[in-house]
Amino acid sequence: MTSTKQHNIRPPRFTCWHPLLPAFSARIIIAIRTLIGIAAVAGFTLSPVTSQSIQGQLLFGISFIVAIKSTLGATIQTAIRLFFAGAIATIYCLLIINFCPRNVYFAIGATNILVLLIVYTDLPVTVRRFTIIPTCIILLQWFTKSHINTFFVLQIWTSLTIGATLAVIVTCIPLPAIPTAYRELTMRMRFIARQTRREITAIVLLISEYHNTHLNDEYDYRINENKEKTNNSNNNDNDNGIEMPSNSYREDVFYLRSTSLEDLKDDHLLKSDIQDLHSIVNDEVKQMQRALNEISYEPYFILLKLLNRIRKCLRHIPFIKKFIKTNSTLETRLSVWTTSFAAIQRQITELLTLEQHHRAFVGQRQLINAICLLLDSTFDFLDSTLPYTTSSTSYFNTTQIVASRTKLEEALEDFFEIYTQVRENPRHTTISNTDAILLNTFLLLILRLVHATITAAEKSKTPGAHFDIDQDLTTNISKTKKSFNWKKPFEDLAIYIGIRPSFGKLVRSIKTSLSVLVSAIVVITFRERLQAYDWVHWAPMTTALVSESSEGGTLRISFHRLMAVLLGSTYAYVIVLVTQNHIAVGICIALFVGLMGYLKTDPRREYFATVCAQSASIITFLSNQKGQMNASNQATLARTSLTFLGIFIHVIISNLLLPITARALIKKKISIMIKNVSTSLKSSSDNFCSFIDSSVIQQENNTSFNLMKTLSETERIADSFPALLDEALSEPNFWKRPFVQVKDRYYDISKCLRRIIADIRFVHRCTTILEAESKLHFAQEAKWQIRRASLAHINNSNDLKSSHTLTTRELRKEKQLQNDLDIPLTIFMTYSSESEPRFEQKTLISNNSLTSFRLTHITLYQPVLEHIRTLENHIQKVLSLIGELIEKQAAVDIGSFELQQLCREDSYDEQQIKILKTQKTLNRGPSFYAVPQFEPLPLVTNHYKFFSCFKNSHEDHEPLPSLRNAVDLMFSSLIQFLYANNRFIRTEFVSNQSIGDVLAFHTLSYALKDMVEATTDLAKNARRIKHIDTRTLIRTEREEKILQQQTA
């Protein structure tokens, strides 16, 4: 605990305002910083005194423009990368020029070897590009210029380093404050904390308003119904024989019973506002995670790490050890809260994906109030503990933290007591299965949000956050010493460089190296015709810089680079031609580069603005010859023509030699995501089933599987999908179908896979809750009783069996138990005070795999386990068929009716289609019809019967696996599981169990139901892509037939 001498009131201090991106003021400040820096570069480079002082002055402006970023941490990070890139190029060039003969063959060969090695690695883009640039500048001029020696190479590295250092110095200028990543991170944390509270408040407000509106309408409807019955009974004697419909002149009945008009009563504006706010907060979370990665490069955090190491060394000295302060945990606390806010936003995303869960809260005003109280106390606790990390560790209110934690504890107790009363209410048994599933899933997500907040406060070691735990219990824990693994640093370095074998990276590096070789040979051979002069390195350098992982990415970045070079070079040529003055040229180039710095703050225009500013600075500084400004068109023409030549050569070679298209990468990544999801689903379902009954799962593989890591990697692949889809749009169509037709389908596939990942997390959470509750059951060694001391005292006064019951305080002192629970406090327990003890004389057995749940419910839950395994197998089958359908277009039967209909519709002309639509409108039947009984569709064998391109195929081929049949079987197994699981939940034996059981089993129903829906949407999108392919083939063949008939 903290000492008695603590400052509960934080003294006022001066805080300097600094805006954050994407605010207009923040972009203006970045533009001003860029202008100041490039003005300093222009003053040094254009001055007659210093223009010839060092070789490679063009790299001043290039490295400065690349290194300047929005925060000090990002600028230092980029500067360090530029330094190491220059070091790699310098070492390599020194070896070549000192130990190899000075001729063109060694120069081109050495350049290609470096490009081959660098492109193959996974080093950051800045390191790869600025390793290639100095190498091309040095080696491709080395065989013709005798002054290129060791001193020249070192000057090139120095110029690159000076530009990066200048960017760091300019970033440190207070305008109006130094833009540190720590400042940005703490500001965004406070903003996210406020907006998260508004998000969850709006969600609960929407539920409350829905409850008020629909409860009043239901009450009014019942009153009117009773009045109508009374009037009908009075008017029976005066009946004139005319039958009146029962709902005539009953607008309220029509208003209530129509589902389409019922939705009009919901506050759609509030829903849209919540979605907009949620998207804003998600963007802020991404910016917060980016700032967290940048703070480790800032001087303050580097100093903290150094001080921590010094303190660690000084603690080994016996007499000084007690005077050494504890290590600083600021960076760890920031990391913990960043992870916590991301987890909270994930829970809110799941809350927003729930549909029609508002109906379950109609008539549950007490439960809504308990949720409001719990959320208010949770965010009060967050507001009291967050300043310890974001503001100061010297001035904080420990009393307020303890008080807010106490209120949160009381709110949890009240919430579970009220929820138990709701469960024991006879009206709760009449709730529909769907509403019960959505209600309990919503409550579990609320508890997960509370859990994430409490965990962040406790892991950040905020004073007062640990409730009912003495200081001695935490300080006297023996810490195990970790043995040093000397292989791990080398393994981490190998992973960072990316030297693992990869066929795709090998093909890309070979193609890039070949393009550099061809462009270097062409430029050197036709130097005079191309007017390359001393700039022969521009074409090979451009060839290496535009190389991307896909052909679409190469085309897109090539177009941006070509346009940027044209604009920047033309602007520089014009201002030099018009002004002919050093000062005027410096002012014009500074303003232009400052404008590009403003545009660079937009991630979509960052590359274009950077290349444009670099080209303008290059042409401007090349125009300064011997202290005079000469607007020579040679540099401008050479810059644009050699850039175009390098791009043209690389695009041709890249598309002819083993092209790697973005479309192929999309299919490959979808296949990887489907395999990861399939493996994760298998692991999570096996863990759930094996926890309940170990005999049903035979562990074939003993290898450890990291479920959360696999899901996170799959989510990162899904995050990269929008950029990859844009790259695919940049690729030419030629003989392929237009990608714009299927772009939305592929994007929907990634969203469906995200839904499945979220559902797998739900299944894993259900298993965790059951495991945690079982540990608590064993820890109690007897029956569970109510938590409050007063009620426990009343129960003990009755004639109940005496048995030892751990209190909440005692349970929290069980540190190993608390570390294994992974749930918010000790909250899952049976509330009923009349339940008989189930585990007489049971002790806490650490190595026993039998759990309380397994002992009592294995017989009842056995049929449900069978349905879970059956459903999981059917989902796996659908996922495998979807993967085969995406990889091989003709490997799966997707159904004959749609293909036949497409075949007929594609053969019609526009007039026939209009006639068919008119006939359908005239012959349309009634809107209401009986829903046919659910039956799995039979397997279709003549799936390609209607395609003219398959007329010559054999008729007795084996049928392909049917996707429609697999989806139908999946739906039938889902229905059987829902009925079996609901039957198990509704039994009286289970209804008396703990809240953890209820929440877990209801959430399991929701997770599997939503997983089936997402898998079905996944199959729909895959089938639609197949339909588009089929329609394109049919149209192409029909057009060929028409051409043949016309020529005949």
C-alpha angles and dihedrals in degrees: 000000000000123000123262091248099074131136107240092179117057112224117236115262136181113265119188117220118236125174124227132220135299089033115112092234091054091052091050091052091052090049090052091050090050091048092052093049097047089046089058090048091049092049092053096042099042096043112105090221098056103023093097099033097102137016121246097031089155087073090063093074096034095054092041093053091050096044100048109099139165096263135038092239093054091047093051090046092053091044091053090050091050090050093052092043089054090047092053092048092045095051092047094047092047090055092049100046094043101044106026131071116261102248138116096254095059091043095054093039094050091048091052093049092054092047090050093052098041096047091051093058129083094230117141115282092247092055093048096047097045092046089057097043099060091040092055092045093052106036100039090056097035097087094054103037120063095195092070102102139129093295091051092052092050090050090054090053090047092052091051091049094047092056092050092047091051089055090055092049093049091048089056091061107110105238087183091320138355106275099230121177089230091059091048093046095052093045092051091047092055091046092050091048091055095044093045089057089051091049095053091041090055091048093052091043090055090053092047093050091048089051093050095046099045095040091055092046092050090049092049090046092055092049091050091046091054091048091050092051089051093049092048091052090050094048096049090093092052095048110142095195096259113129114223121195113252092237099045113137089001102128092161092058091049089046092051101040098046110087092199094055092039089066089060088070092063119092100250092173090059090049092052091047090053091050092049092048091047092053090050092050091048089055089050090051090056091050090048091053090049091052090049090059090051101050094075089068095054119103095240094057092042087055091049091053090049092049091049091054092048091050090049090055094045092053089070089067107088100213097044098041097089093052095054116102123231120269120272113255098184096118091045092051091050090050092049094051092045090055090046094052090049090052092048091052089050089056091049090050089055090047090055092049091059111102128206092358089132090077092065091062096054106120093012099105093144092054092048090052091049090052090050091050092048093050093045092052091045094054091042087056090048092050091051097047101038095071089064087069104029102038117021143324093212100057116044137120109248092176090058091049092052091046093050091048090051091051090049090052091051091047090054091051092049091047094054094043091052092045090052090051089051091052092049092049111106090224089063090067090063094059114113122253093245093051092048091052093048093044095053093042090053091050092049091053090050089053091048089054090051090047093053091051095048092044092052092051093048097043091049087057093233109180111252094017094103106078122213094352120126122225093240092060092062101037098050096055110121113238118218115227115236116225115235114249108205092192095060098074090052092046091050090049091051091050091048093050092043102225095154114123115270127166093204094053090046092053091047094050092047092050092047092048091048091050091051090050094050094044092048092050093047095047095045092045095048098032095132096047092047091045089228094149108163095350103075090127093068096079098048090041091052090048091057095042096055094052112119136171094262137031091243091054090048092052093047096048090043092055092048092048094048093049092046092050091049094049097042096044093046093049092050093047092050097048092048091047093049104038105034089187130110096221095045092046091049092050093048095048091046091052092047095049089046089054089051088050088057091051091046090068087073107080091212093058099033097103094044093049093047095051092043092053091045093051092049092050092047095052092043095051092043089056090063103089120170092339095309128107108231118177097216116176092207095084092044094049092044092049094052098037096046091046090053092046093052092048092047094051094047094047092051095047094041093053096043100044112063096316116214105205125196089236090060091047090051092054091045093051092046089053090050092050092048091050091048092048091047092050092046092049090051092049096047095046092046091051091051095048095042091051091057097038119007092192094067095063123057109197105226097173121047092189114118117249120202103213098182093047092052092049091048092051090050091051090052090054089051090050090058093053099091092056091046091050090053089052090053090052089055092059117096117251102213103146094358127087117261107274092214088077093064102028094096091047093055090047090052089051090057090049091050091052089051089055091051090050090053090050091051088054087054092053090049090049091052090055091048092052093050092047092049093049092049090055089052090050091054092044090057092053089204143031121330117248133187117287104227114096094222094054091043089054090052091050092049090053090059124081096268127142111274111240134155112261123185115228124225091258092052093048091053090054089061093092097180091049092049091050091054098045101074091189132108103275124305095311108131110088143118111274100194111107093199097062117116120239111262101189111052115189092354118156132200105270110189098195097041113113094195113100134196091251093051092050095052108029108030093102095048095044097045094095090049091053089054091053091047092054092046092049092047090052092051092049089050089051093052091047092051092049091049090051091050091046093053094044097040114027096203099041099091133048108232096182134289101234096068093044091049091049092048090048092054095042093049090053092057124087124225095267093053091049091054091050091050092050091050092051091049090052094049095044096043114137129215119308094231119068138157116270109239119237115268112260130161110250116247121251110268116221103179095062099144097038095116098050117101090203089066098050093110094051122108117264097215097065122137115264118254120236110276118234093193091053091050092051091049091051090048091054093047091051090048091055091049091049093049091051093047094045093047091049088053093047093048095055116109093233092061096038088066092056128101127291089250091063093050096047093044098050095043090048090049089057091050093047095051093042092051090044091056091048092050091047089051091051087049090054091047092055092046091050091048091054088051091050092052090051091049094047091050091052092048094049092048092051092047091051090051090052091051091051091049091051092049093049091046 
